[in-house]
Amino acid sequence: MAGAVLLSCLLAAPFAPAQAEAGSDAARGGGLFAQRCAMCHSVSGKGGKAGPDLTTVAGRKAASTAYAYSPALKKLNLSWTAANLDAYLAAPAKVAPGNRMPLAIPKADDRRAIIAYLGSRK
């Protein structure tokens, strides 16, 4: 019995760091979102109103919620996957020329953390 428990722990061990890292990214991303994004965007009804609510942005189609999106975002034909969010946060004007988002998130690890945070919101 003890051998089976030990084996189970050993088999599960490789997944624990990845889960912990994702959780810590989301926690750090929440702080970054509060500092850099919440002045314009809300999550779960808390934050700014200048930009759309991002509570369920992960996986949804661009410009698909009740918000007055820019023509640039309305023309985008994509869903907000982690890769698309990363590209947009890195260079909003490159992904959607003419959009109204005034800033980018230049550091890849900051973008990853913000995306993890947004992905954790339901």
Residue pairs with C-beta under 8 A, 6 or more apart in sequence:
22 116
25 112
25 113
25 116
25 117
26 113
26 116
26 117
26 119
26 120
27 117
28 113
28 117
29 112
29 113
29 114
29 115
29 116
29 117
29 118
30 117
32 105
32 110
32 113
32 114
32 117
33 41
33 43
33 114
33 117
33 118
36 103
36 105
36 114
37 47
37 51
37 54
37 114
38 46
38 47
38 48
39 47
39 48
39 50
40 47
40 48
40 50
40 51
41 47
41 48
41 50
41 51
41 52
41 53
41 54
42 48
42 49
42 53
42 54
42 55
43 53
43 54
43 55
43 118
43 121
44 55
44 121
45 53
45 55
47 53
51 67
51 100
51 101
52 65
52 67
52 69
53 65
53 67
54 118
54 121
55 121
55 122
56 121
56 122
57 80
57 85
57 118
57 121
58 80
58 82
58 85
58 115
58 118
58 119
58 121
59 79
59 80
59 81
60 79
60 80
61 78
61 79
61 80
62 73
62 76
62 77
62 78
62 79
62 80
62 84
63 69
63 73
63 74
63 76
70 96
70 98
70 99
70 100
71 98
72 96
72 97
72 98
72 99
72 100
73 96
73 99
75 96
76 95
76 96
78 84
80 88
82 115
82 119
84 95
85 111
85 115
85 118
86 108
86 111
86 112
86 115
87 94
87 95
88 95
88 96
88 101
89 104
89 105
89 111
89 114
89 115
90 104
90 105
90 106
90 108
90 111
91 104
92 99
92 101
92 103
92 104
93 99
105 111
105 114
